[in-house]
Amino acid sequence: MSGVEKTPKSRNSLEGFLRTGYLIHDVSRLRRMLYDQRSRHLGITRSQWWVLFNLSRGDGRPLNQNELAQMLEMGSASMGELLLRLEKSGFIKRQAVPGDRRSKHVVIAERGLEVLEHMRLVARASNEAIMDGISVEDQLLLNNLLSRMKNNLLTQVALEPGNPADAAARAALSAEEGERPARARSRSRVDSTAEASGP
């Protein structure tokens, strides 16, 4: 019998999973750092840029504060503070909704459109640097695996009893399920830039 103690398979599996988690965290942190460095001169934060980008992704239908908060999985109060800063900086405008004095539509102002275009260029250049040496096939595989991990996490969060995030998690899970056919139809397009995944 060999004197070398075998490492249990479950231990190897756990260590591998923890390493995956650390790598995901580090990639996300470094990615945010890169975007911050490259967008600082534009006078906009990642959170603000992400709001502008999601406003620009719409189908032409104006959005209000609550709809944006749900889309970005944020609290309404936090979204309100973010929109206030964007409005003060001249990136967005809030317009009254006919027949509803308490609600306002959020639209991108001219300055916001200019910054949005600059950020798209930043995102494209940054993504090319991040994905340097990684084939399109591997990028598609990475996107698929991360999407499946996200879906598994959303399912588990939604199943946790008494979790205040139950409703939000279930809504996000439903949205994720609805996006699957669209993602399948667009496999030829690799959207791993901030334009698709956010800052």
C-alpha positions as CSV (number, residue, x, y, z in Angstrom):
1,M,0.0,0.0,0.0
2,S,1.4,3.4,-0.9
3,G,2.3,5.8,1.8
4,V,0.9,8.7,-0.2
5,E,-2.6,9.6,1.0
6,K,-5.0,10.1,-1.8
7,T,-7.0,13.3,-1.9
8,P,-10.7,12.7,-1.7
9,K,-12.5,13.5,-5.0
10,S,-14.9,15.8,-3.2
11,R,-12.0,17.9,-1.9
12,N,-10.5,18.3,-5.3
13,S,-14.0,19.3,-6.6
14,L,-14.4,21.9,-3.9
15,E,-10.9,23.3,-4.4
16,G,-11.5,23.6,-8.1
17,F,-14.8,25.3,-7.6
18,L,-13.3,27.8,-5.1
19,R,-10.5,28.6,-7.6
20,T,-13.2,29.2,-10.3
21,G,-14.9,31.5,-7.9
22,Y,-11.7,33.4,-7.2
23,L,-11.0,33.7,-10.9
24,I,-14.5,35.0,-11.7
25,H,-14.1,37.6,-8.9
26,D,-10.7,38.7,-10.0
27,V,-11.6,39.0,-13.7
28,S,-14.7,41.1,-12.8
29,R,-12.6,43.3,-10.4
30,L,-9.8,43.9,-13.0
31,R,-12.3,44.5,-15.7
32,R,-14.1,47.2,-13.7
33,M,-10.7,48.7,-12.9
34,L,-9.8,48.9,-16.6
35,Y,-13.1,50.5,-17.5
36,D,-12.8,53.0,-14.7
37,Q,-9.3,54.0,-15.9
38,R,-10.4,54.3,-19.5
39,S,-13.6,56.2,-18.8
40,R,-12.5,58.6,-16.1
41,H,-11.9,61.5,-18.5
42,L,-15.6,61.3,-19.6
43,G,-16.8,62.3,-16.2
44,I,-19.1,59.2,-15.8
45,T,-19.1,56.2,-13.5
46,R,-19.6,52.6,-14.5
47,S,-23.1,52.6,-12.8
48,Q,-24.1,55.7,-14.7
49,W,-22.8,54.4,-18.0
50,W,-24.8,51.1,-17.4
51,V,-28.0,53.1,-16.9
52,L,-27.4,55.0,-20.2
53,F,-26.6,51.8,-22.1
54,N,-29.8,50.1,-20.9
55,L,-31.8,53.1,-21.8
56,S,-30.3,53.0,-25.3
57,R,-31.0,49.3,-25.7
58,G,-34.8,49.8,-25.4
59,D,-37.2,49.2,-28.3
60,G,-38.1,52.9,-28.4
61,R,-40.6,52.6,-25.5
62,P,-39.8,55.2,-22.8
63,L,-38.9,53.8,-19.3
64,N,-39.7,55.1,-15.9
65,Q,-37.6,54.8,-12.7
66,N,-39.2,51.7,-11.5
67,E,-38.8,49.9,-14.8
68,L,-35.1,50.8,-14.9
69,A,-34.7,49.6,-11.3
70,Q,-36.2,46.2,-12.2
71,M,-34.2,45.9,-15.3
72,L,-30.9,46.5,-13.5
73,E,-32.0,44.6,-10.3
74,M,-31.6,47.7,-8.1
75,G,-33.8,49.2,-5.4
76,S,-36.0,52.0,-6.5
77,A,-34.4,54.4,-4.0
78,S,-30.9,53.6,-5.2
79,M,-32.0,54.1,-8.8
80,G,-33.5,57.4,-7.9
81,E,-30.2,58.7,-6.5
82,L,-28.4,57.4,-9.6
83,L,-30.8,59.2,-11.9
84,L,-30.5,62.4,-9.9
85,R,-26.8,62.4,-10.4
86,L,-27.2,61.7,-14.1
87,E,-29.7,64.5,-14.5
88,K,-27.5,67.0,-12.7
89,S,-24.6,66.1,-14.9
90,G,-26.8,66.6,-18.0
91,F,-26.7,63.0,-19.2
92,I,-30.5,62.3,-18.9
93,K,-33.8,64.2,-18.8
94,R,-36.9,63.2,-17.0
95,Q,-40.2,64.0,-18.8
96,A,-43.7,64.0,-17.3
97,V,-45.9,61.1,-18.2
98,P,-49.3,62.2,-19.7
99,G,-52.1,61.3,-17.3
100,D,-49.7,60.3,-14.4
101,R,-48.3,63.2,-12.5
102,R,-46.3,60.9,-10.1
103,S,-44.3,59.1,-12.9
104,K,-41.7,60.4,-15.2
105,H,-40.1,58.9,-18.3
106,V,-36.3,58.8,-18.4
107,V,-34.6,59.8,-21.7
108,I,-31.0,60.2,-22.7
109,A,-30.0,63.9,-23.2
110,E,-27.7,65.1,-26.0
111,R,-24.6,64.9,-23.7
112,G,-25.6,61.4,-22.6
113,L,-25.7,60.3,-26.3
114,E,-22.2,61.7,-26.9
115,V,-20.8,60.0,-23.8
116,L,-22.6,56.8,-24.8
117,E,-20.8,56.7,-28.1
118,H,-17.4,57.3,-26.5
119,M,-18.1,54.5,-24.0
120,R,-19.0,52.1,-26.8
121,L,-15.5,52.7,-28.3
122,V,-13.9,52.2,-24.9
123,A,-15.9,49.0,-24.4
124,R,-14.9,47.7,-27.8
125,A,-11.2,48.4,-27.4
126,S,-11.2,47.1,-23.8
127,N,-12.9,43.9,-24.8
128,E,-10.4,43.2,-27.6
129,A,-7.6,43.6,-25.1
130,I,-9.4,41.3,-22.5
131,M,-10.1,38.6,-25.1
132,D,-6.7,38.8,-26.8
133,G,-5.6,35.3,-27.7
134,I,-9.0,33.7,-27.0
135,S,-10.8,32.2,-30.0
136,V,-14.4,33.0,-30.9
137,E,-15.3,29.4,-30.1
138,D,-13.8,29.7,-26.6
139,Q,-15.6,33.0,-26.0
140,L,-18.9,31.4,-27.0
141,L,-18.2,28.5,-24.7
142,L,-17.3,30.9,-21.8
143,N,-20.5,32.9,-22.3
144,N,-22.5,29.7,-22.3
145,L,-21.0,28.3,-19.2
146,L,-21.3,31.6,-17.3
147,S,-24.9,31.9,-18.4
148,R,-25.6,28.4,-17.1
149,M,-23.9,29.2,-13.8
150,K,-25.9,32.4,-13.4
151,N,-29.1,30.5,-14.1
152,N,-28.3,27.9,-11.5
153,L,-27.6,30.7,-9.0
154,L,-30.8,32.5,-9.8
155,T,-32.7,29.2,-9.3
156,Q,-31.1,28.6,-5.9
157,V,-31.7,32.1,-4.7
158,A,-35.3,32.0,-5.7
159,L,-35.8,28.7,-3.8
160,E,-34.4,30.0,-0.5
161,P,-37.4,30.4,1.9
162,G,-38.0,33.8,3.4
163,N,-35.4,35.4,1.2
164,P,-36.3,39.1,0.5
165,A,-34.8,38.7,-2.9
166,D,-37.3,36.0,-3.8
167,A,-39.4,38.1,-6.2
168,A,-36.5,39.8,-7.8
169,A,-34.7,36.5,-8.3
170,R,-37.7,34.8,-9.8
171,A,-38.2,37.8,-12.1
172,A,-34.6,37.7,-13.2
173,L,-34.8,33.9,-13.7
174,S,-37.9,34.4,-15.9
175,A,-36.1,37.1,-17.9
176,E,-33.1,34.7,-18.3
177,E,-35.3,31.9,-19.6
178,G,-37.0,34.3,-22.1
179,E,-33.6,35.4,-23.4
180,R,-32.4,31.9,-24.1
181,P,-34.0,31.5,-27.6
182,A,-32.6,35.0,-28.6
183,R,-29.1,34.0,-27.5
184,A,-29.3,30.8,-29.4
185,R,-30.2,32.7,-32.6
186,S,-27.3,35.0,-32.2
187,R,-24.5,32.5,-31.5
188,S,-22.5,34.1,-34.4
189,R,-22.2,37.3,-32.4
190,V,-20.0,37.3,-29.3
191,D,-21.3,39.9,-26.8
192,S,-18.8,39.7,-24.0
193,T,-18.2,43.5,-24.0
194,A,-19.7,45.9,-21.5
195,E,-22.3,46.6,-24.1
196,A,-23.7,43.1,-23.3
197,S,-22.6,42.2,-19.9
198,G,-22.3,45.5,-18.2
199,P,-19.6,47.2,-16.3
